[in-house]
Amino acid sequence: MPINILMPALSPTMEKGNLAKWLKKEGDKVKSGDVLAEIETDKATMEVEAVDEGTLAKIVVPEGTQDVPVNNVIAVLASDGEDVKAAAASGGAAEAPKPQAKPATKVEAKPPVETPKAQPAAAPAQAAAPEPASHGSNRVFASPLAKRMAKDAGVDIGRIQGSGPHGRVIARDVEGAKSGQGLKPAAAAGATPAAAAAPMAQAPSDDKIRALFVEGSYEVIPHDGMRKIIAQRLVQAKQTIPHFYLTLDCDLGKLMKAREEINGSAPKDKDGMPAWKLSVNDFVIKALAVALQHVPDANVTWTETGMLKHKRSDVGVAVSIPGGLITPVIRSADQKSLSSISNEMKDLAARARVRKLKPEEYQGGSTAVSNLGMFGIKDFAAVINPPQATILAVGAGEERAVVRGGKIEVATIMSVTLSTDHRAVDGALGAQFLGAFKALIENPLMMVV
């Protein structure tokens, strides 16, 4: 029986993928583990390998095709001993009990599943018309995966507000519900979506917005997958997380001297290149990680059923890449030396810019850093990256006049703003956490004690 090879879900935010390149052609023999194609997701370019053996009978989606929905058929594999022409003639109509492609071992991604950000996938042959969420009864409509996820998580699926077609509950709704997002009031759990959901303001349509401008005076640049996901997550963050902001100034005098001495002591290789070159951002990452250990109550994530109190200081660092932003994570940053953090960050940033990060390298993290100081920005407030509870916005270090002992002096000052999820980190706790960070930045030797 022909085996359908499906577009896999290679990241938690993936709804669609671009089929960048086929590495096998029709008629090629395929063994389990062979790399079939390169898929561009909203975060990275990843290789996909075969699970089954056989002959690649038909390529359904040619290379270069963009926005292929997750779980759509991209190719057909004829099993060993099967007529290749007959399998190709099926054209992807054969039933596939499971996705037959998975991320290659070298990228260490999870097998394809319907992900929190993915829309429910259509059947490969004919897409059934979406069911309404309710017919005036207490029945709740949800995708099979969403039902399983809700059961495993112990979440009442009747309390989840669906975001799929006609209010259907899908996987991303369950994922959000596990952290307390998108839940209906308990009394409304059995009500229809129309009765349970509060009316939401609708954004103006594209046509209405374009009508405000003279035709021909603008160029329409379609959103790519990354930009769409960023937009969705920013809206989600601002609508569901009560942001609270704390700002203070840090004196960089001692840090700049320590940085100069440490960089000056770096051993050089045969080409004269130093083993490390620390940046101010490396000190920021280390200080934030150690501060979380000093104030462990701030190292948390909010969920509806309880607070997740993290033992490790995993710090995400915002990196600008073509078309958007990604946040690779430095794991257990409090345990790493400044030189290790510096070299790891350079590697992660370089691979992020060519979209070669593994999913586990940008998922998770208990806090994050967004540094716009290198662009000369004095201060700003960053948007929290769910499900994290804090993010530190770092401004430029600049010379300012300060008063010390009644005298005006010049000092290098850096303004930082901590955005907190007020459900998890209130004002006093946030102030304590930010104070611990300031103490470390202004006395960098404390980071290694």
C-alpha positions as CSV (number, residue, x, y, z in Angstrom):
1,M,0.0,0.0,0.0
2,P,1.4,3.5,-0.9
3,I,2.7,5.5,2.0
4,N,2.0,9.2,2.2
5,I,4.8,11.4,3.3
6,L,3.4,14.4,5.1
7,M,4.6,17.9,5.9
8,P,5.8,17.5,9.5
9,A,5.4,20.0,12.3
10,L,9.0,20.9,13.1
11,S,8.5,23.6,15.7
12,P,5.9,24.5,18.3
13,T,4.8,27.6,16.3
14,M,4.7,26.0,12.8
15,E,1.5,26.2,10.9
16,K,3.0,25.9,7.4
17,G,6.4,25.2,6.0
18,N,8.3,26.0,2.8
19,L,9.6,23.0,0.8
20,A,13.0,24.4,0.1
21,K,14.7,21.5,-1.6
22,W,14.2,17.8,-2.5
23,L,17.3,15.7,-1.8
24,K,15.7,12.6,-3.5
25,K,14.0,12.4,-6.9
26,E,11.2,10.3,-8.2
27,G,12.3,6.7,-8.7
28,D,15.1,6.9,-6.0
29,K,15.3,4.1,-3.5
30,V,14.8,5.3,0.0
31,K,16.0,3.7,3.3
32,S,14.9,4.6,6.8
33,G,16.9,7.5,7.9
34,D,17.7,8.9,4.4
35,V,17.3,12.7,4.3
36,L,14.4,13.4,1.9
37,A,14.1,17.2,1.8
38,E,14.9,20.5,3.4
39,I,12.0,22.3,5.1
40,E,12.0,26.0,6.0
41,T,9.9,26.6,9.2
42,D,9.0,29.9,10.8
43,K,12.3,29.5,12.9
44,A,14.8,27.4,11.0
45,T,15.7,25.4,8.0
46,M,15.7,21.7,8.9
47,E,16.3,18.3,7.2
48,V,13.5,15.7,7.1
49,E,14.3,12.0,6.9
50,A,12.3,9.0,5.9
51,V,10.8,6.6,8.4
52,D,10.0,3.7,6.0
53,E,11.8,2.0,3.2
54,G,10.7,1.9,-0.5
55,T,10.8,3.9,-3.7
56,L,9.9,7.6,-4.0
57,A,7.0,7.1,-6.4
58,K,5.8,10.7,-6.7
59,I,6.7,14.2,-5.5
60,V,3.4,15.9,-4.8
61,V,4.8,19.2,-3.7
62,P,7.7,20.6,-5.8
63,E,10.7,22.2,-4.2
64,G,10.3,26.0,-3.8
65,T,6.7,25.7,-2.8
66,Q,5.8,28.0,0.1
67,D,3.2,27.8,2.8
68,V,2.5,24.1,2.7
69,P,0.1,23.3,5.6
70,V,1.3,20.9,8.3
71,N,0.2,17.3,7.6
72,N,-0.5,17.9,3.9
73,V,0.9,15.2,1.6
74,I,4.2,16.2,0.0
75,A,5.2,12.9,-1.6
76,V,4.2,9.3,-2.0
77,L,6.4,6.3,-1.2
78,A,5.9,2.9,-2.8
79,S,6.6,0.1,-0.3
80,D,9.2,-2.6,-1.2
81,G,7.7,-4.9,-3.8
82,E,4.9,-2.5,-4.7
83,D,4.2,-1.3,-8.2
84,V,5.8,2.2,-8.3
85,K,3.5,3.5,-11.1
86,A,0.4,2.4,-9.3
87,A,1.6,4.1,-6.1
88,A,2.4,7.3,-8.1
89,A,-1.1,7.2,-9.7
90,S,-2.6,7.3,-6.2
91,G,-1.4,10.9,-6.1
92,G,-1.4,11.1,-2.4
93,A,-5.0,9.7,-2.0
94,A,-3.9,6.7,0.0
95,E,-4.6,6.9,3.7
96,A,-1.6,7.5,5.9
97,P,-2.1,6.3,9.5
98,K,0.8,8.4,10.7
99,P,3.2,11.0,9.4
100,Q,5.9,9.3,7.5
101,A,8.6,11.9,7.7
102,K,10.4,13.1,10.7
103,P,13.1,15.6,11.5
104,A,16.6,14.3,10.8
105,T,18.5,13.0,13.8
106,K,21.2,15.7,13.3
107,V,18.7,18.5,14.1
108,E,17.3,16.5,17.1
109,A,13.7,17.8,16.6
110,K,10.6,16.1,17.9
111,P,8.5,13.8,15.6
112,P,5.8,15.6,13.7
113,V,2.8,16.4,15.8
114,E,0.1,19.0,15.7
115,T,1.7,21.9,17.5
116,P,0.3,24.6,19.8
117,K,0.4,27.2,17.0
118,A,-0.7,24.9,14.2
119,Q,-4.2,25.0,12.7
120,P,-6.0,21.7,12.4
121,A,-4.6,20.0,9.3
122,A,-6.9,19.1,6.4
123,A,-7.1,15.5,5.2
124,P,-4.7,14.8,2.3
125,A,-7.4,14.1,-0.3
126,Q,-10.6,16.0,0.5
127,A,-10.9,18.4,3.4
128,A,-14.1,17.9,5.3
129,A,-16.2,20.9,6.1
130,P,-15.5,22.2,9.6
131,E,-18.0,21.2,12.2
132,P,-19.6,24.0,14.2
133,A,-18.4,24.3,17.7
134,S,-21.9,23.6,19.1
135,H,-25.4,23.1,18.0
136,G,-27.1,24.6,21.0
137,S,-26.2,21.6,23.3
138,N,-23.5,21.1,25.8
139,R,-21.3,19.3,23.2
140,V,-17.9,20.8,22.7
141,F,-16.2,20.2,19.3
142,A,-12.4,19.7,19.3
143,S,-9.8,18.1,17.2
144,P,-8.8,14.5,18.3
145,L,-5.3,15.7,19.3
146,A,-6.8,18.5,21.4
147,K,-9.0,16.0,23.2
148,R,-6.0,13.8,24.0
149,M,-3.9,16.7,25.1
150,A,-6.7,18.0,27.4
151,K,-7.2,14.6,28.9
152,D,-3.4,14.1,29.5
153,A,-3.2,17.5,31.1
154,G,-6.2,17.1,33.2
155,V,-7.9,20.2,31.7
156,D,-11.7,20.3,31.3
157,I,-12.0,20.8,27.5
158,G,-15.4,22.3,28.0
159,R,-13.7,25.3,29.6
160,I,-11.4,26.0,26.7
161,Q,-12.2,28.8,24.3
162,G,-11.6,27.4,20.8
163,S,-9.8,29.4,18.2
164,G,-10.3,27.0,15.3
165,P,-13.0,27.3,12.6
166,H,-16.3,28.1,14.2
167,G,-14.8,28.0,17.7
168,R,-13.4,24.5,17.4
169,V,-10.9,23.6,20.1
170,I,-7.5,22.8,18.7
171,A,-4.1,21.9,20.1
172,R,-2.8,25.4,20.6
173,D,-5.9,26.2,22.7
174,V,-5.2,23.3,25.0
175,E,-1.5,24.4,25.3
176,G,-2.6,27.9,26.3
177,A,-5.2,26.5,28.7
178,K,-2.5,24.6,30.6
179,S,-0.9,28.0,31.5
180,G,-4.3,29.5,32.3
181,Q,-4.9,31.3,29.0
182,G,-8.1,31.1,27.0
183,L,-10.2,29.5,29.7
184,K,-13.9,30.3,30.0
185,P,-15.4,31.1,33.4
186,A,-16.4,27.9,35.2
187,A,-20.1,28.7,35.0
188,A,-19.8,29.0,31.2
189,A,-18.1,25.7,30.7
190,G,-21.1,24.0,29.2
191,A,-22.4,27.1,27.4
192,T,-22.1,27.5,23.6
193,P,-19.1,29.6,22.4
194,A,-21.4,32.4,21.5
195,A,-22.8,32.6,25.0
196,A,-19.5,32.0,26.8
197,A,-17.1,34.2,24.9
198,A,-17.1,37.9,25.4
199,P,-17.3,39.9,22.1
200,M,-14.0,40.9,20.8
201,A,-13.1,44.0,18.9
202,Q,-12.4,43.3,15.2
203,A,-9.4,44.8,13.5
204,P,-10.1,46.7,10.3
205,S,-10.0,44.6,7.1
206,D,-7.1,44.9,4.7
207,D,-9.3,46.6,2.2
208,K,-10.4,49.2,4.7
209,I,-6.8,50.0,5.7
210,R,-5.7,50.2,2.1
211,A,-8.5,52.5,1.2
212,L,-6.9,55.1,3.5
213,F,-4.0,55.5,1.2
214,V,-3.7,56.5,-2.4
215,E,-3.5,53.5,-4.7
216,G,0.1,53.1,-6.0
217,S,1.6,55.0,-3.2
218,Y,2.6,51.8,-1.3
219,E,4.0,48.3,-2.0
220,V,2.3,45.2,-0.4
221,I,5.0,42.9,1.1
222,P,3.3,39.6,2.1
223,H,4.0,38.4,5.7
224,D,6.2,35.4,5.9
225,G,5.6,32.6,8.5
226,M,8.0,34.1,11.1
227,R,6.4,37.6,10.9
228,K,2.9,36.1,11.3
229,I,4.0,34.0,14.4
230,I,5.7,37.0,16.0
231,A,2.5,39.1,15.5
232,Q,0.4,36.4,17.0
233,R,2.6,35.9,20.1
234,L,2.9,39.7,20.7
235,V,-0.8,40.1,20.7
236,Q,-1.2,37.0,22.9
237,A,1.4,38.4,25.3
238,K,-0.2,41.8,25.7
239,Q,-3.8,40.5,25.9
240,T,-3.2,37.7,28.4
241,I,-0.2,38.8,30.5
242,P,-0.6,41.8,32.9
243,H,2.7,43.6,32.3
244,F,4.3,45.5,35.1
245,Y,7.5,47.6,34.5
246,L,10.5,48.5,36.8
247,T,13.4,50.7,35.7
248,L,16.7,51.5,37.3
249,D,20.2,52.7,36.3
250,C,23.4,50.6,36.7
251,D,26.9,52.1,37.0
252,L,29.2,50.2,34.6
253,G,32.5,51.6,35.8
254,K,33.8,48.4,37.5
255,L,32.3,46.2,34.8
256,M,34.1,48.0,32.0
257,K,37.4,47.8,33.8
258,A,36.9,44.0,34.5
259,R,35.9,43.5,30.9
260,E,39.1,45.2,29.6
261,E,41.3,43.1,31.9
262,I,39.6,39.8,31.1
263,N,39.7,40.4,27.3
264,G,43.4,41.5,27.6
265,S,44.3,38.2,29.3
266,A,42.6,36.0,26.7
267,P,45.1,33.5,25.2
268,K,45.6,33.7,21.5
269,D,45.7,30.9,18.9
270,K,48.3,30.5,16.1
271,D,46.5,33.1,14.0
272,G,46.6,35.6,16.8
273,M,42.9,35.4,17.5
274,P,41.9,35.6,21.2
275,A,40.1,32.7,22.8
276,W,37.3,35.0,23.9
277,K,36.1,38.6,23.6
278,L,33.5,39.5,26.2
279,S,30.8,42.0,25.5
280,V,28.7,43.9,28.0
281,N,25.8,41.6,27.0
282,D,27.7,38.6,28.3
283,F,28.0,40.2,31.7
284,V,24.2,41.0,31.5
285,I,23.3,37.4,30.8
286,K,25.5,36.1,33.6
287,A,24.2,38.7,36.1
288,L,20.6,38.0,35.3
289,A,21.1,34.2,35.7
290,V,22.9,34.6,39.1
291,A,20.2,37.1,40.2
292,L,17.6,34.4,39.6
293,Q,19.5,32.2,42.0
294,H,19.7,34.9,44.6
295,V,16.0,35.6,44.3
296,P,14.5,32.2,43.4
297,D,10.9,33.3,43.9
298,A,11.4,35.3,40.7
299,N,12.5,32.3,38.7
300,V,9.0,31.2,38.0
301,T,6.4,30.5,35.3
302,W,2.7,31.1,35.9
303,T,0.2,28.3,35.2
304,E,-3.5,28.1,36.1
305,T,-3.0,25.3,38.6
306,G,0.2,26.4,40.2
307,M,3.5,28.2,39.9
308,L,6.5,26.5,38.2
309,K,9.5,27.4,40.3
310,H,12.6,26.7,38.2
311,K,15.8,25.3,39.6
312,R,18.0,26.3,36.7
313,S,18.7,29.8,35.3
314,D,18.0,29.4,31.6
315,V,18.3,32.8,30.0
316,G,16.9,33.5,26.5
317,V,18.6,36.2,24.5
318,A,16.7,38.1,21.7
319,V,18.6,37.9,18.4
320,S,17.5,39.9,15.4
321,I,17.4,37.8,12.2
322,P,16.2,38.6,8.6
323,G,12.4,38.8,8.8
324,G,12.0,38.7,12.5
325,L,13.4,37.8,15.9
326,I,14.4,34.6,17.7
327,T,15.4,33.9,21.3
328,P,18.1,31.2,21.7
329,V,18.5,30.0,25.3
330,I,21.7,29.8,27.4
331,R,21.0,26.9,29.7
332,S,22.2,27.0,33.3
333,A,23.9,30.3,32.6
334,D,24.6,30.9,36.3
335,Q,26.9,27.9,36.3
336,K,28.9,28.9,33.2
337,S,31.9,31.2,32.9
338,L,31.7,34.5,31.1
339,S,33.9,33.2,28.4
340,S,31.7,30.1,27.9
341,I,28.6,32.3,27.7
342,S,30.3,34.6,25.2
343,N,31.4,31.8,22.9
344,E,28.1,29.9,23.2
345,M,26.1,33.1,22.5
346,K,28.2,33.9,19.4
347,D,27.6,30.3,18.0
348,L,23.8,30.5,18.7
349,A,23.5,33.9,17.2
350,A,25.4,32.9,14.0
351,R,23.2,29.8,13.5
352,A,20.1,31.7,14.4
353,R,20.7,34.2,11.5
354,V,20.9,31.3,9.0
355,R,17.9,29.6,10.7
356,K,19.9,26.5,11.7
357,L,18.9,26.3,15.4
358,K,17.5,23.1,16.9
359,P,14.1,23.5,18.5
360,E,15.5,22.8,22.0
361,E,17.9,25.6,21.5
362,Y,15.2,28.3,21.4
363,Q,12.4,26.8,23.4
364,G,11.9,27.3,27.1
365,G,13.9,29.6,29.3
366,S,12.9,31.1,32.6
367,T,13.7,34.7,31.7
368,A,15.1,36.7,28.7
369,V,17.3,39.6,27.7
370,S,16.5,42.1,25.0
371,N,19.5,44.5,24.4
372,L,19.0,47.5,22.1
373,G,21.9,49.4,23.7
374,M,24.1,48.5,20.7
375,F,21.7,50.6,18.6
376,G,22.1,53.6,20.9
377,I,18.6,53.2,22.6
378,K,18.7,54.7,26.0
379,D,15.8,52.8,27.6
380,F,12.7,50.8,26.5
381,A,10.3,48.2,27.8
382,A,10.2,44.7,26.2
383,V,7.2,42.5,25.7
384,I,7.3,39.3,27.8
385,N,7.8,36.1,25.8
386,P,5.2,33.5,27.0
387,P,5.4,31.4,29.1
388,Q,8.2,33.3,30.7
389,A,7.4,35.7,33.6
390,T,10.1,38.3,33.1
391,I,12.2,39.9,30.4
392,L,15.0,42.5,30.9
393,A,15.3,45.4,28.4
394,V,18.9,46.7,28.3
395,G,19.7,50.2,27.1
396,A,23.0,51.8,26.0
397,G,25.9,52.4,28.4
398,E,26.6,56.1,28.1
399,E,28.4,58.8,30.0
400,R,26.1,60.8,32.3
401,A,26.6,63.3,35.1
402,V,26.0,61.8,38.5
403,V,26.2,63.2,42.0
404,R,28.5,61.5,44.4
405,G,29.3,62.9,47.9
406,G,27.8,66.2,46.8
407,K,30.0,66.5,43.7
408,I,29.1,66.1,40.1
409,E,31.1,63.4,38.3
410,V,30.9,61.6,35.0
411,A,30.0,57.9,35.0
412,T,29.1,55.3,32.5
413,I,25.4,54.5,33.2
414,M,23.2,51.8,31.7
415,S,19.4,52.0,32.1
416,V,17.5,48.6,32.3
417,T,13.8,47.9,32.5
418,L,12.3,44.7,33.9
419,S,8.9,43.6,32.4
420,T,7.2,41.2,34.7
421,D,4.1,39.1,34.6
422,H,2.3,40.6,37.6
423,R,0.5,37.3,38.3
424,A,3.8,35.6,39.0
425,V,6.2,38.4,40.0
426,D,4.7,41.4,41.8
427,G,6.2,44.8,42.4
428,A,8.2,44.1,45.6
429,L,9.6,40.8,44.3
430,G,10.5,42.3,40.9
431,A,12.3,45.2,42.7
432,Q,14.3,42.7,44.8
433,F,15.2,40.7,41.6
434,L,16.2,43.8,39.7
435,G,18.2,45.1,42.7
436,A,20.1,41.8,42.8
437,F,20.9,42.2,39.1
438,K,22.1,45.8,39.7
439,A,24.4,44.7,42.6
440,L,26.0,42.1,40.3
441,I,26.5,44.4,37.4
442,E,28.1,47.1,39.6
443,N,30.3,44.6,41.4
444,P,31.1,42.0,38.7
445,L,33.5,40.0,40.9
446,M,30.3,38.8,42.8
447,M,29.3,36.9,39.7
448,V,32.1,34.4,40.2
449,V,31.9,34.0,44.0
